[in-house]
Amino acid sequence: MSGLQLVERDPIATCKHCGAQAVGPCASCHGPLCGDCCILAEDGIKTWAICRDCDATGPSVSSGWRSVLLWIAVPIVILAVAVVALYWLSH
């Protein structure tokens, strides 16, 4: 069996915009959304559901890609600086 199961003691999540029963979280701010209040945003090869606030203010799903690129680029830059410093010190 797949999907979410409601347990008696679990509260029902409600949409942060209209108060209807939520069907999932916003991909950007993780707030609960119903199907009527979400906006489908295509970013890369996937389609994401985001809320109206995130669509208007701009926190994009692509900010995750930026952090991945920084995670790769920062160590490369540090290693390049270390190589240049060691080369400079050896000559």
The first five atom37 places (N, CA, C, CB, O) and aatype in JSON, in Angstrom:
{
  "aatype": [12, 15, 7, 10, 5, 10, 19, 6, 1, 3, 14, 9, 0, 16, 4, 11, 8, 4, 7, 0, 5, 0, 19, 7, 14, 4, 0, 15, 4, 8, 7, 14, 10, 4, 7, 3, 4, 4, 9, 10, 0, 6, 3, 7, 9, 11, 16, 17, 0, 9, 4, 1, 3, 4, 3, 0, 16, 7, 14, 15, 19, 15, 15, 7, 17, 1, 15, 19, 10, 10, 17, 9, 0, 19, 14, 9, 19, 9, 10, 0, 19, 0, 19, 19, 0, 10, 18, 17, 10, 15, 8],
  "atom_mask": [
    [1, 1, 1, 1, 1],
    [1, 1, 1, 1, 1],
    [1, 1, 1, 0, 1],
    [1, 1, 1, 1, 1],
    [1, 1, 1, 1, 1],
    [1, 1, 1, 1, 1],
    [1, 1, 1, 1, 1],
    [1, 1, 1, 1, 1],
    [1, 1, 1, 1, 1],
    [1, 1, 1, 1, 1],
    [1, 1, 1, 1, 1],
    [1, 1, 1, 1, 1],
    [1, 1, 1, 1, 1],
    [1, 1, 1, 1, 1],
    [1, 1, 1, 1, 1],
    [1, 1, 1, 1, 1],
    [1, 1, 1, 1, 1],
    [1, 1, 1, 1, 1],
    [1, 1, 1, 0, 1],
    [1, 1, 1, 1, 1],
    [1, 1, 1, 1, 1],
    [1, 1, 1, 1, 1],
    [1, 1, 1, 1, 1],
    [1, 1, 1, 0, 1],
    [1, 1, 1, 1, 1],
    [1, 1, 1, 1, 1],
    [1, 1, 1, 1, 1],
    [1, 1, 1, 1, 1],
    [1, 1, 1, 1, 1],
    [1, 1, 1, 1, 1],
    [1, 1, 1, 0, 1],
    [1, 1, 1, 1, 1],
    [1, 1, 1, 1, 1],
    [1, 1, 1, 1, 1],
    [1, 1, 1, 0, 1],
    [1, 1, 1, 1, 1],
    [1, 1, 1, 1, 1],
    [1, 1, 1, 1, 1],
    [1, 1, 1, 1, 1],
    [1, 1, 1, 1, 1],
    [1, 1, 1, 1, 1],
    [1, 1, 1, 1, 1],
    [1, 1, 1, 1, 1],
    [1, 1, 1, 0, 1],
    [1, 1, 1, 1, 1],
    [1, 1, 1, 1, 1],
    [1, 1, 1, 1, 1],
    [1, 1, 1, 1, 1],
    [1, 1, 1, 1, 1],
    [1, 1, 1, 1, 1],
    [1, 1, 1, 1, 1],
    [1, 1, 1, 1, 1],
    [1, 1, 1, 1, 1],
    [1, 1, 1, 1, 1],
    [1, 1, 1, 1, 1],
    [1, 1, 1, 1, 1],
    [1, 1, 1, 1, 1],
    [1, 1, 1, 0, 1],
    [1, 1, 1, 1, 1],
    [1, 1, 1, 1, 1],
    [1, 1, 1, 1, 1],
    [1, 1, 1, 1, 1],
    [1, 1, 1, 1, 1],
    [1, 1, 1, 0, 1],
    [1, 1, 1, 1, 1],
    [1, 1, 1, 1, 1],
    [1, 1, 1, 1, 1],
    [1, 1, 1, 1, 1],
    [1, 1, 1, 1, 1],
    [1, 1, 1, 1, 1],
    [1, 1, 1, 1, 1],
    [1, 1, 1, 1, 1],
    [1, 1, 1, 1, 1],
    [1, 1, 1, 1, 1],
    [1, 1, 1, 1, 1],
    [1, 1, 1, 1, 1],
    [1, 1, 1, 1, 1],
    [1, 1, 1, 1, 1],
    [1, 1, 1, 1, 1],
    [1, 1, 1, 1, 1],
    [1, 1, 1, 1, 1],
    [1, 1, 1, 1, 1],
    [1, 1, 1, 1, 1],
    [1, 1, 1, 1, 1],
    [1, 1, 1, 1, 1],
    [1, 1, 1, 1, 1],
    [1, 1, 1, 1, 1],
    [1, 1, 1, 1, 1],
    [1, 1, 1, 1, 1],
    [1, 1, 1, 1, 1],
    [1, 1, 1, 1, 1]
  ],
  "atom_positions": [
    [[0.85, -1.17, 0.0], [0.0, 0.0, 0.0], [0.89, 1.23, 0.0], [-0.97, 0.0, 1.22], [1.81, 1.33, 0.82]],
    [[0.64, 2.16, -0.89], [1.45, 3.37, -0.96], [0.62, 4.57, -0.56], [2.03, 3.56, -2.37], [-0.61, 4.51, -0.5]],
    [[1.3, 5.67, -0.28], [0.62, 6.9, 0.07], [0.61, 7.15, 1.56], [0.0, 0.0, 0.0], [1.14, 6.36, 2.34]],
    [[0.01, 8.25, 1.93], [-0.08, 8.62, 3.34], [-1.3, 7.95, 3.97], [-0.15, 10.15, 3.5], [-2.34, 7.82, 3.33]],
    [[-1.15, 7.55, 5.21], [-2.27, 6.96, 5.92], [-2.6, 7.84, 7.1], [-1.94, 5.52, 6.38], [-1.71, 8.29, 7.82]],
    [[-3.86, 8.1, 7.31], [-4.31, 8.92, 8.41], [-4.46, 8.06, 9.66], [-5.64, 9.62, 8.07], [-5.12, 7.02, 9.64]],
    [[-3.85, 8.5, 10.73], [-3.97, 7.84, 12.02], [-4.85, 8.73, 12.89], [-2.56, 7.59, 12.69], [-4.8, 9.95, 12.76]],
    [[-5.64, 8.15, 13.76], [-6.63, 8.9, 14.53], [-6.04, 10.11, 15.25], [-7.29, 8.01, 15.54], [-6.67, 11.16, 15.3]],
    [[-4.86, 9.96, 15.81], [-4.31, 11.06, 16.59], [-3.58, 12.1, 15.73], [-3.37, 10.52, 17.64], [-3.19, 13.16, 16.24]],
    [[-3.37, 11.82, 14.44], [-2.71, 12.78, 13.56], [-3.68, 13.88, 13.15], [-2.13, 12.07, 12.32], [-4.79, 13.59, 12.71]],
    [[-3.27, 15.14, 13.29], [-4.13, 16.22, 12.8], [-4.09, 16.26, 11.27], [-3.69, 17.58, 13.39], [-3.09, 15.9, 10.65]],
    [[-5.17, 16.69, 10.68], [-5.23, 16.81, 9.23], [-4.56, 18.12, 8.85], [-6.71, 16.75, 8.71], [-4.94, 19.19, 9.34]],
    [[-3.57, 18.05, 7.97], [-2.88, 19.25, 7.51], [-3.81, 20.06, 6.63], [-1.57, 18.9, 6.75], [-4.52, 19.51, 5.79]],
    [[-3.82, 21.37, 6.83], [-4.66, 22.25, 6.03], [-3.79, 23.19, 5.21], [-5.62, 23.05, 6.93], [-2.68, 23.54, 5.6]],
    [[-4.32, 23.57, 4.07], [-3.62, 24.46, 3.16], [-3.34, 25.8, 3.83], [-4.43, 24.67, 1.87], [-4.2, 26.34, 4.52]],
    [[-2.14, 26.33, 3.64], [-1.78, 27.58, 4.29], [-2.46, 28.79, 3.64], [-0.29, 27.76, 4.26], [-2.41, 29.88, 4.2]],
    [[-3.09, 28.61, 2.48], [-3.77, 29.72, 1.82], [-5.27, 29.72, 2.03], [-3.48, 29.69, 0.35], [-5.86, 30.75, 2.37]],
    [[-5.91, 28.55, 1.83], [-7.38, 28.54, 1.87], [-7.96, 27.7, 3.0], [-7.91, 28.02, 0.56], [-9.16, 27.8, 3.28]],
    [[-7.16, 26.89, 3.67], [-7.66, 26.09, 4.79], [-8.23, 24.74, 4.4], [0.0, 0.0, 0.0], [-8.67, 23.99, 5.27]],
    [[-8.23, 24.4, 3.11], [-8.71, 23.09, 2.67], [-7.69, 22.02, 3.06], [-8.97, 23.07, 1.13], [-6.56, 22.34, 3.44]],
    [[-8.08, 20.77, 2.96], [-7.16, 19.69, 3.3], [-5.97, 19.71, 2.35], [-7.87, 18.31, 3.25], [-6.13, 19.73, 1.13]],
    [[-4.77, 19.7, 2.92], [-3.55, 19.76, 2.12], [-3.24, 18.41, 1.5], [-2.37, 20.22, 2.98], [-3.53, 17.36, 2.08]],
    [[-2.66, 18.45, 0.31], [-2.28, 17.22, -0.37], [-0.77, 17.04, -0.43], [-2.86, 17.21, -1.78], [-0.29, 15.96, -0.81]],
    [[-0.02, 18.06, -0.07], [1.44, 17.95, -0.08], [2.09, 19.27, 0.26], [0.0, 0.0, 0.0], [1.42, 20.3, 0.38]],
    [[3.42, 19.26, 0.43], [4.13, 20.48, 0.8], [4.61, 21.27, -0.42], [5.32, 20.13, 1.68], [4.74, 20.73, -1.52]],
    [[4.87, 22.55, -0.21], [5.5, 23.4, -1.21], [6.95, 22.94, -1.36], [5.41, 24.92, -0.82], [7.61, 22.65, -0.36]],
    [[7.46, 22.87, -2.58], [8.83, 22.41, -2.81], [9.85, 23.41, -2.31], [9.05, 22.14, -4.29], [11.01, 23.06, -2.11]],
    [[9.46, 24.66, -2.11], [10.41, 25.68, -1.7], [10.36, 25.95, -0.2], [10.15, 26.96, -2.46], [11.39, 25.88, 0.47]],
    [[9.18, 26.27, 0.34], [9.07, 26.61, 1.77], [8.54, 25.46, 2.62], [8.18, 27.82, 1.95], [8.53, 25.57, 3.85]],
    [[8.09, 24.38, 2.02], [7.58, 23.18, 2.69], [6.27, 23.4, 3.44], [8.61, 22.65, 3.65], [5.9, 22.6, 4.29]],
    [[5.55, 24.48, 3.13], [4.24, 24.71, 3.73], [3.2, 23.81, 3.08], [0.0, 0.0, 0.0], [3.33, 23.49, 1.9]],
    [[2.16, 23.38, 3.83], [1.14, 22.5, 3.27], [0.27, 23.22, 2.24], [0.25, 21.94, 4.39], [-0.1, 24.38, 2.43]],
    [[-0.04, 22.53, 1.15], [-0.83, 23.11, 0.06], [-1.93, 22.16, -0.39], [0.07, 23.47, -1.12], [-1.79, 20.94, -0.33]],
    [[-3.03, 22.76, -0.85], [-4.06, 21.95, -1.5], [-3.8, 21.99, -3.0], [-5.5, 22.47, -1.16], [-2.96, 22.77, -3.46]],
    [[-4.48, 21.19, -3.76], [-4.27, 21.13, -5.2], [-4.69, 22.39, -5.93], [0.0, 0.0, 0.0], [-4.16, 22.67, -7.01]],
    [[-5.62, 23.17, -5.37], [-6.09, 24.38, -6.04], [-5.15, 25.57, -5.84], [-7.46, 24.74, -5.54], [-5.12, 26.48, -6.67]],
    [[-4.37, 25.57, -4.75], [-3.52, 26.72, -4.43], [-2.07, 26.55, -4.87], [-3.56, 26.98, -2.96], [-1.28, 27.48, -4.71]],
    [[-1.71, 25.41, -5.42], [-0.31, 25.22, -5.83], [-0.12, 25.65, -7.28], [0.11, 23.74, -5.65], [-1.05, 25.63, -8.08]],
    [[1.11, 26.04, -7.58], [1.5, 26.42, -8.92], [2.58, 25.44, -9.36], [2.0, 27.91, -8.99], [3.53, 25.2, -8.62]],
    [[2.43, 24.88, -10.54], [3.41, 23.92, -11.04], [4.56, 24.68, -11.7], [2.76, 22.92, -12.03], [4.34, 25.44, -12.65]],
    [[5.77, 24.47, -11.19], [6.96, 25.14, -11.73], [7.88, 24.09, -12.33], [7.69, 25.96, -10.62], [8.24, 23.12, -11.68]],
    [[8.26, 24.31, -13.57], [9.18, 23.39, -14.23], [10.59, 23.92, -14.04], [8.84, 23.23, -15.74], [10.9, 25.04, -14.42]],
    [[11.44, 23.09, -13.44], [12.82, 23.47, -13.2], [13.68, 22.26, -13.5], [13.03, 23.99, -11.73], [13.68, 21.29, -12.74]],
    [[14.41, 22.3, -14.57], [15.19, 21.13, -14.97], [14.27, 20.12, -15.62], [0.0, 0.0, 0.0], [13.48, 20.46, -16.5]],
    [[14.39, 18.86, -15.19], [13.57, 17.82, -15.8], [12.36, 17.45, -14.95], [14.4, 16.6, -16.04], [11.56, 16.61, -15.36]],
    [[12.23, 18.06, -13.78], [11.1, 17.75, -12.9], [10.14, 18.93, -12.82], [11.59, 17.38, -11.5], [10.52, 20.08, -13.07]],
    [[8.92, 18.63, -12.48], [7.91, 19.65, -12.24], [7.63, 19.67, -10.74], [6.6, 19.4, -13.06], [7.38, 18.62, -10.14]],
    [[7.67, 20.85, -10.15], [7.5, 21.01, -8.71], [6.24, 21.81, -8.42], [8.73, 21.7, -8.08], [5.87, 22.69, -9.19]],
    [[5.6, 21.5, -7.3], [4.45, 22.28, -6.85], [4.95, 23.29, -5.82], [3.33, 21.35, -6.25], [5.52, 22.91, -4.8]],
    [[4.72, 24.58, -6.1], [5.12, 25.62, -5.16], [3.9, 26.47, -4.83], [6.26, 26.5, -5.74], [2.93, 26.51, -5.58]],
    [[3.96, 27.16, -3.69], [2.82, 27.99, -3.27], [2.87, 29.35, -3.96], [2.82, 28.17, -1.74], [3.87, 29.72, -4.57]],
    [[1.79, 30.09, -3.85], [1.7, 31.4, -4.49], [2.7, 32.38, -3.91], [0.3, 31.96, -4.36], [3.24, 33.21, -4.63]],
    [[2.96, 32.3, -2.6], [3.93, 33.2, -1.96], [5.32, 32.99, -2.53], [3.94, 33.0, -0.44], [6.02, 33.95, -2.85]],
    [[5.74, 31.74, -2.64], [7.08, 31.44, -3.17], [7.17, 31.8, -4.64], [7.43, 29.96, -2.96], [8.23, 32.2, -5.11]],
    [[6.08, 31.66, -5.38], [6.08, 32.03, -6.79], [6.21, 33.54, -6.94], [4.79, 31.53, -7.49], [6.88, 34.02, -7.86]],
    [[5.58, 34.3, -6.05], [5.61, 35.76, -6.14], [6.92, 36.34, -5.62], [4.45, 36.35, -5.36], [7.45, 37.29, -6.2]],
    [[7.46, 35.78, -4.53], [8.67, 36.35, -3.93], [9.93, 35.83, -4.56], [8.71, 36.06, -2.45], [10.97, 36.48, -4.47]],
    [[9.88, 34.69, -5.2], [11.0, 34.23, -5.97], [11.9, 33.16, -5.39], [0.0, 0.0, 0.0], [12.79, 32.71, -6.12]],
    [[11.77, 32.7, -4.12], [12.64, 31.59, -3.73], [12.4, 30.43, -4.68], [12.39, 31.16, -2.25], [11.33, 29.82, -4.67]],
    [[13.38, 30.14, -5.46], [13.22, 29.18, -6.54], [13.74, 27.81, -6.13], [13.94, 29.65, -7.78], [14.56, 27.68, -5.22]],
    [[13.25, 26.82, -6.81], [13.74, 25.46, -6.61], [15.2, 25.37, -7.09], [12.84, 24.43, -7.35], [15.94, 24.5, -6.64]],
    [[15.59, 26.27, -7.99], [16.95, 26.25, -8.52], [17.99, 26.69, -7.48], [17.05, 27.15, -9.74], [19.19, 26.52, -7.71]],
    [[17.56, 27.25, -6.35], [18.53, 27.6, -5.31], [19.25, 26.35, -4.8], [17.84, 28.33, -4.14], [20.38, 26.45, -4.33]],
    [[18.62, 25.2, -4.88], [19.28, 23.95, -4.53], [20.42, 23.63, -5.48], [0.0, 0.0, 0.0], [21.46, 23.12, -5.06]],
    [[20.22, 23.92, -6.77], [21.29, 23.71, -7.74], [22.46, 24.64, -7.47], [20.77, 23.93, -9.17], [23.62, 24.26, -7.63]],
    [[22.16, 25.87, -7.04], [23.23, 26.81, -6.71], [24.08, 26.28, -5.57], [22.64, 28.16, -6.34], [25.31, 26.39, -5.61]],
    [[23.45, 25.71, -4.55], [24.21, 25.19, -3.41], [25.04, 23.97, -3.82], [23.26, 24.81, -2.25], [26.14, 23.77, -3.3]],
    [[24.54, 23.15, -4.75], [25.33, 22.01, -5.23], [26.56, 22.5, -5.98], [24.47, 21.1, -6.14], [27.65, 21.98, -5.8]],
    [[26.38, 23.51, -6.84], [27.52, 24.06, -7.58], [28.54, 24.68, -6.65], [27.04, 25.09, -8.59], [29.75, 24.53, -6.86]],
    [[28.08, 25.39, -5.61], [29.01, 25.95, -4.62], [29.73, 24.85, -3.87], [28.28, 26.86, -3.64], [30.92, 24.97, -3.56]],
    [[29.02, 23.79, -3.56], [29.62, 22.67, -2.83], [30.75, 22.04, -3.65], [28.55, 21.61, -2.5], [31.71, 21.54, -3.08]],
    [[30.64, 22.08, -4.96], [31.68, 21.53, -5.82], [32.78, 22.58, -6.08], [31.07, 21.06, -7.16], [33.96, 22.24, -6.07]],
    [[32.4, 23.83, -6.31], [33.35, 24.86, -6.71], [34.27, 25.31, -5.57], [32.62, 26.06, -7.26], [35.45, 25.55, -5.8]],
    [[33.76, 25.43, -4.36], [34.57, 25.93, -3.24], [35.78, 25.03, -2.97], [33.7, 26.04, -1.99], [36.88, 25.57, -2.85]],
    [[35.65, 23.71, -2.86], [36.85, 22.89, -2.65], [37.85, 22.98, -3.81], [36.45, 21.44, -2.45], [39.06, 22.94, -3.59]],
    [[37.35, 23.11, -5.05], [38.26, 23.24, -6.19], [39.05, 24.54, -6.09], [37.47, 23.18, -7.52], [40.26, 24.54, -6.35]],
    [[38.4, 25.63, -5.73], [39.09, 26.91, -5.58], [40.1, 26.84, -4.44], [38.08, 28.05, -5.32], [41.21, 27.35, -4.58]],
    [[39.74, 26.23, -3.32], [40.67, 26.1, -2.19], [41.88, 25.28, -2.59], [39.96, 25.46, -0.98], [43.01, 25.65, -2.26]],
    [[41.68, 24.18, -3.3], [42.81, 23.38, -3.77], [43.68, 24.15, -4.75], [42.3, 22.1, -4.42], [44.91, 24.04, -4.7]],
    [[43.09, 24.93, -5.64], [43.87, 25.72, -6.6], [44.72, 26.76, -5.87], [42.94, 26.4, -7.61], [45.88, 26.97, -6.23]],
    [[44.15, 27.41, -4.86], [44.9, 28.39, -4.07], [46.04, 27.7, -3.33], [43.98, 29.12, -3.07], [47.14, 28.24, -3.26]],
    [[45.79, 26.51, -2.79], [46.84, 25.78, -2.09], [47.96, 25.38, -3.04], [46.26, 24.53, -1.41], [49.14, 25.46, -2.67]],
    [[47.64, 24.95, -4.24], [48.66, 24.57, -5.22], [49.5, 25.79, -5.61], [48.01, 23.96, -6.48], [50.73, 25.7, -5.67]],
    [[48.85, 26.92, -5.86], [49.58, 28.13, -6.21], [50.47, 28.57, -5.05], [48.6, 29.27, -6.6], [51.61, 28.97, -5.27]],
    [[49.97, 28.5, -3.83], [50.77, 28.89, -2.66], [51.96, 27.97, -2.48], [49.9, 28.88, -1.39], [53.06, 28.44, -2.2]],
    [[51.78, 26.67, -2.63], [52.9, 25.73, -2.51], [53.91, 25.93, -3.62], [52.39, 24.29, -2.52], [55.12, 25.83, -3.39]],
    [[53.44, 26.2, -4.83], [54.36, 26.47, -5.94], [55.16, 27.73, -5.68], [53.58, 26.6, -7.27], [56.37, 27.76, -5.92]],
    [[54.5, 28.77, -5.17], [55.15, 30.04, -4.89], [56.19, 29.88, -3.77], [54.11, 31.11, -4.5], [57.27, 30.47, -3.83]],
    [[55.86, 29.08, -2.75], [56.78, 28.87, -1.63], [57.97, 28.0, -2.03], [56.05, 28.23, -0.47], [59.05, 28.15, -1.44]],
    [[57.82, 27.11, -2.99], [58.93, 26.23, -3.38], [59.92, 26.91, -4.32], [58.38, 24.99, -4.06], [61.04, 26.44, -4.48]],
    [[59.53, 28.02, -4.94], [60.45, 28.7, -5.86], [60.91, 29.97, -5.27], [59.81, 28.97, -7.19], [61.69, 30.69, -5.89]]
  ]
}
